[in-house]
Amino acid sequence: MSALLAGSIAWLAAALPVAQAPQVPPAAPAPVVAPLPAGKQETLQALVIGVEGRCEWKPAGAAPWKVAAVNDLLDPGCEIRTGLRSTLTLRVGKNATLLVDRSSRIELPLIVQDGAVLRTRAAVYRGKCDFKVEAVGITSDFQVLTPSATLAVRGTGFSVAWGGLTGLEVRGVDTNRIDAIELRWRASQKSVFLSGDAFATSQFEEPWVAALWNTVFPPPSPDRRLDDGIVDPTKRPPTPPVERDAQQQQQTNQGGSGFAVDVNTGRGKPGVPPKHQ
Amino acid sequence: MRSEALLLALACTLLAACATPTAGPPLIERTEYAHDELAFWQALEAQPRLSKDDALHALFLMADGSAAYASWAARLSEARRRGWIAEDARPEADEAATIGWVSSVVAAFLPIERGVTARLAPRSERYATRDLVFVGLLPDRSPSQPLRGLELLELAGRVDDWRAAHGAGS
């Protein structure tokens, strides 16, 4: 009995993979903004990177409101308002991302780099906003103005809500939500190059992925029989070349030896469909 | 003579106190707000008292995401059809909306879990207010308090958050 137990333990030890040191990807380098020469000032802008629902903005002054769209550039002094079930996300200046949540109205009176200081002011008149401010190597002077308080953000973030019922409410920022919007915007900005017969669709933006999907079908399932859904090819209407090629590819796969493995025994003959119970 | 004048002044004060408070002409009667949701919300910010017509328009926006009813009569008729307002109630368009009146409508369209008393009297403004306070949509308020435009805006945002937290189908 003890020999059996020892044998089992030895077999288990041999079967278990050797513990490896966890592979941690190298940390991305922290973004750094170069300071301007002393006394020099540069006016920055805000870029719309995400829009959901009804969002509008207008430049400083009495201009009419415009419907917000991704990649709109907003100058300092602009005003933003959102409706119910709507959010607008902005990249503000060089180190901040601002998510204007539902039923909000805000203003960005100041976005400027002043020498080695990034100065930003955001006025929240009503609603809810998430601020994510990054540490970029130079001083960040980011202030949020509400009707009842002025708040400062230094290299971190928070969520500010201001309303008529409860006044000011401050919470931690939903960083994951903002990161996801930033990533989606970055992914939407990539270029896709096409040549010859290559094509891209909204489902498969990369031509090679689209081509792969249209030439190599998903692998056949062991649960599928060869006569399941097979239609006599002589009775089918003519198909476009891409689809015809795909069908030929599928037929080749089905005739291959990999498909003929019996799911129960693990053995089989090439070209012979597996047995099913 | 002096006591008669005093009695007259007292009677006038009582009559004025018992009258239903009004909120002035509703914003929604103006074309620029009737067709522009965001302009309507922004105009509400400055309303010291919310009219029932504006409140009902805002409540349709909160419930459906749109409000295509052309007049107070159409809004009132639709609210009665949905059971938001009792058939025998006769509210006026420019009447000031109260916390309780708005709460009873919100409690009618939002699937919040209500208490036993609220189920027995579903249109009770008192219990609707208490239910909204209980689920965190309102701070502790009295149902008879008039509602400001800014307060309704915050309530609309909180209802939006509640829907997002409890599923889109709610």
Boltz contact constraints between the chains, C-beta under 6 A:
constraints:
  - contact:
      token1: [A, 56]
      token2: [B, 38]
      max_distance: 6.0
  - contact:
      token1: [A, 81]
      token2: [B, 38]
      max_distance: 6.0
  - contact:
      token1: [A, 83]
      token2: [B, 37]
      max_distance: 6.0
  - contact:
      token1: [A, 83]
      token2: [B, 38]
      max_distance: 6.0
  - contact:
      token1: [A, 84]
      token2: [B, 160]
      max_distance: 6.0
  - contact:
      token1: [A, 102]
      token2: [B, 157]
      max_distance: 6.0
  - contact:
      token1: [A, 102]
      token2: [B, 160]
      max_distance: 6.0
  - contact:
      token1: [A, 103]
      token2: [B, 153]
      max_distance: 6.0
  - contact:
      token1: [A, 103]
      token2: [B, 156]
      max_distance: 6.0
  - contact:
      token1: [A, 103]
      token2: [B, 157]
      max_distance: 6.0
  - contact:
      token1: [A, 126]
      token2: [B, 153]
      max_distance: 6.0
  - contact:
      token1: [A, 163]
      token2: [B, 154]
      max_distance: 6.0
  - contact:
      token1: [A, 164]
      token2: [B, 148]
      max_distance: 6.0
  - contact:
      token1: [A, 164]
      token2: [B, 150]
      max_distance: 6.0
  - contact:
      token1: [A, 164]
      token2: [B, 151]
      max_distance: 6.0
  - contact:
      token1: [A, 164]
      token2: [B, 154]
      max_distance: 6.0
  - contact:
      token1: [A, 165]
      token2: [B, 139]
      max_distance: 6.0
  - contact:
      token1: [A, 165]
      token2: [B, 151]
      max_distance: 6.0
  - contact:
      token1: [A, 165]
      token2: [B, 154]
      max_distance: 6.0
  - contact:
      token1: [A, 166]
      token2: [B, 139]
      max_distance: 6.0
